[in-house]
């Protein structure tokens, strides 16, 4: 991914707009639709919510430790094989109830966005920007497109 040189406010606005697009892609789905397997690979929309919540949770943890000068338990090198982590967490996240997945999706985003909103401009270094891009707007856009495509394929 190319280096993001935008001002923090622009990045936060992009996070917000891509999050709205993601939730809009989910809007109007029935409870049955949300738990139906295979809209996104082997995942249901519920699973995608839990998955996104997990990555936002990880992002918050990694960035908090990074900005305190601590080495994160799983630094960026360890998370570089993100597909392996998706596989590692898959069974746990698929076991979430719909309400647990929604709660995780909403709470993790609220916490991460609040943290990012409070950062000073000088804290938005390349490491922070890379994690934010991969764990928020880029991730939201990826799954939003998949959910929209699935919805179109059903009509």
N, C-alpha and C positions, 0 to 999 in steps of 0.2 A: 504494500500500500504506500502511496506517496506521502511524504511528510505533510502534515496539516499545519499550516502557518497562520490560520485565521485567529482573530481575537477570541478570547474565552467566551465572550457574550455570543459571538456568532456560532461557536461550537455548541453552546447550551441551547441556542435557538434551533439548531439542526437536530440535536437530541430530542427536543420537544416535538418538532414537526414529524420526525421519523417515528417517534413513539405514538403520536396521534394516528399516523398512517397504519401502524401495526394494530393498534386497538380498533381502528375502523375496519380493518380486514377481518377482525374477529366479531365485530358488532353484528348482532342479529342472529348469530348462530344459536341453535337450540342446545340444551344440555346434552342431548344425544350427539349432535354434531361435534360438540367440544370434546367428547370422549371417544369418538369414532377413530379407530386406528387407520393409519396410512395417509393422511393428508400431506404429511411432510416425511417422506421416507417411511420408517416404521412407527413414527410418532403421531400421536393425536395432537390437536390444538392445545389441549390441556398439558400434554407433555412438553410442547414448545414453550408454554408459559413457565413451567417449572424450570426448564432448561435455561431460558433467558434470565429468570430470577437467580439461578445458580451462578451464571457468569457475571451478573451485576454484583452479586455478593462477593465473589472472588475478586473482582476488580476493586471493590471498595477495600477489602482486606489488604490486597497487594499495594494499592496506592497509599493507604494510611501508613503502612510500614515503610514504604519507600520514602515518603515525605518526612518521616521521623528518623530516617537514616538507618533503619533496621533492615536486615535481610529478611525478606518474606519467606515464609515456610516453603512456598512453591514459587520461586522467582520466575521471571519471564522465560528463562531457559527451560524450566520444568513444564511450563504451560504452553510452550511453543508447539507441542504436538497436541493441539486442542481436541482433535478427533479421538485421541486415546482417553482424554478426560470425559468427553461426551459418552464414550462407551463405558467407562468406569462408573459414571453416575447414572446411566440409563435406567437400570432396574430400580434404583432408589427413587428416582424422579417419576418413573411410570407408576410406582406404587402410591403416589400422592392421590388423595381424593381430589375431586374438582375444586372444592373449596380451599384445600391446602395449596393447590397449584396457583389459584387466583391470589391467595394471600401472599404467597412467596413472590409472585410476579409483581404485585403492587408494592409490597413492603421493601423488597430489595431495591426497586427503582427509586422509591421515595428516599431511602437512606443514601443511595449513591448520588442522586441528583442534588440532594441537600448538601452533601459533602463537596461536590464539584462546584456548586454555586458559591460556596464559602471560600474557595481557594483564591489566593492573591494571584494577580497576573504572572508574577515571576515563578509561581509554583507550577505553571503549565509548561513544564519542560517536555522534551521529546518522549521520555518514558511515559509520563502521564498522558500525553496526547495519543500515543500508540495504544495504550490500554483502553482509553476512552473510546477511540474509534472502533476498535475490535469488539468491545463489550457493550457498546450502546448503539449509536446510529447505524453503523455498518451492519451490525447483527440484526437490528430491528428491520432494516430494509431487506436483508436476505430472507428472513422468515415471513415478512409481510408479503413479498412477491410470491413465495411458495403457497401461502394460505390463499391469496387471491387466485392464483392459478388453479388450485384445487377447487375453489368455489365455482369458478368458470367451467371447469371440466364436468361438474355435476349437473349443469343446466342443459 
